[in-house]
Amino acid sequence: MPYTRNIAFTVLIKINGRLKEFNFRRRSSSLYDVDTNDERGERYFFKAEYLHDRWAVSGADLPAWLSQGEKIIADTLLEQEKTFQPA
């Protein structure tokens, strides 16, 4: 039985002038479950998927600040992915 490594991490990302905590859980090499919340405490769950050589955010009823922060989220994922590669 092949061993599947569970990867989960939390990162603070500045989007729209505010630091937000993002929780990532890797489902496969090209898919993460992500959650974060806004200033009112409302939690948003979405997916980050590697499509066409870039990370894309997808989910239902996401606020504009999340869509606008897609590039920052993608850059963070690329940076974190480097730490998972064996040396």
KACORPE-V18399 format. One record per residue. N is the residue number from 0. SS is DSSP state (A for helix, B for strand, O for the rest). D_CENTER is the distance of its C-alpha to the mean C-alpha in whole Angstrom. Layout:
n: {N;N}
ss: {SS;SS}
d_center: {D_CENTER;D_CENTER}
//
This chain:
n: {0;1;2;3;4;5;6;7;8;9;10;11;12;13;14;15;16;17;18;19;20;21;22;23;24;25;26;27;28;29;30;31;32;33;34;35;36;37;38;39;40;41;42;43;44;45;46;47;48;49;50;51;52;53;54;55;56;57;58;59;60;61;62;63;64;65;66;67;68;69;70;71;72;73;74;75;76;77;78;79;80;81;82;83;84;85;86}
ss: {O;O;O;O;O;O;O;B;B;B;B;B;B;B;B;O;O;B;B;B;B;B;B;B;B;B;B;B;O;O;B;B;B;B;B;B;B;O;O;O;O;O;B;B;B;B;B;B;B;B;B;O;O;B;B;B;B;B;O;O;O;O;O;A;A;A;A;A;O;A;A;A;A;A;A;A;A;A;A;A;A;A;A;A;O;O;O}
d_center: {28;26;23;20;18;15;12;10;9;9;9;11;10;13;13;16;18;16;14;12;10;7;7;5;8;9;12;13;13;11;9;6;7;5;8;9;13;15;18;20;18;17;14;11;10;8;7;5;9;11;14;17;16;12;9;9;8;10;12;15;16;13;15;16;14;10;12;13;11;9;11;10;6;7;10;8;6;10;11;10;11;14;15;15;18;21;23}
//
